[in-house]
Amino acid sequence: MSTTKTSPRLLLSIAVGDAYGAGFEFESPEVVARENDGRHYRKRAGFTPGHYTDDTQMTLAIWEAVRLGEPFTPRYLADRFVFVYHRDPRPGYARGFEGILKSCKNGSELLEKLNPTSDRNGAAMRSVPLGLLPSITKVKAYAKTQAAITHNTPGGIASSQAVGLMAHFGLKRLGKLSELAAFLEKHVPGTPWSEPWHGEVPLHGLSTARAALTALLACRTQSELLRTAVAFTGDTDSVAAIALGCSACFPEYKQDLPRVLIQGLENGPYGRDYLTTV
């Protein structure tokens, strides 16, 4: 399967956004306003500063599946979800989903145990790598396939398609960044993509995708984008991970993530070095 070449900073950008945003997830607006300086990873109970969460880990599952070129089937993807979780367990997963992952040895078991009726943002958060696919049709089809495993709802599927297409639009140079919202309104209709998101971002797929798009359109440097994505408050790691990942796909964006955040990102077997070479 042919895929688009992309920047080695794409996965790194996702991981930095995820790890940085994790320190602010559902914190009060006062805390976010005071500490969201883009220059340090904030400590939060249950999380190690500079370590990414389930957002990046599940993104890696999709990335590896796309790059390996195996048939993109529910069984294969479910196998990847189980595999990447067990090779490197980490916090951040919804409690119920993590419990199921822990109990499964393979994708068949996962598919049997899941009840994929959620419209939350788990499908959207892992969808940036779908932008590597060679056509809009493939991005939408693959997004539907992967979303349906865990979020087989109109909103779960549409949010995955939107995030994949955001990245695809940039990687394929289909237009100017300022034209991205109109592109989404054409290919993922039914959501007001041209209306800026305001306020706290809930654990909801389309809301998360809209917030990430709003931040992406408002900035032109990754350092500003990181602070802008987190400033919404709410599910800050998912918004920041999606927005930063998509920004790495656009020539309009200055790739200026603070060195302190790059150097401070975890560098275990699946950390910084892996993310820039995989």
PETAWO-V482018 format. One line per field, one symbol per residue. burial: I if it has 9 or more other ideal C-beta (glycine too) atoms within 8 Angstrom, else O. A space follows every 50 residues. Layout:
burial: ???
This chain:
burial: OOIIOIOOIIIIIIIIIIIIIIIIIOIOOOIIOOOIOIOOIIOIOOIOIO IIIIIIIIIIIIIIIIIOOOOIOIIIIIIIIIIIIOOIOIOIIOOOIIOI IOOIOIIOIIIOOIOIOIIIIIIIIIIIIIIIIOOOOIIIOIIIIIIIII IIIOIIIIIIIIIIIIIIIIIOOOOOIOOIIIIIIOIIOOIOIOOOIOOO IOOIIIIIIIIIIIIIIOIOIIIIIIIIIIIIIIIIIIIIIIIIIIIIII OOIOIOIIOOIIOIIIOOOIIIOIIIOI
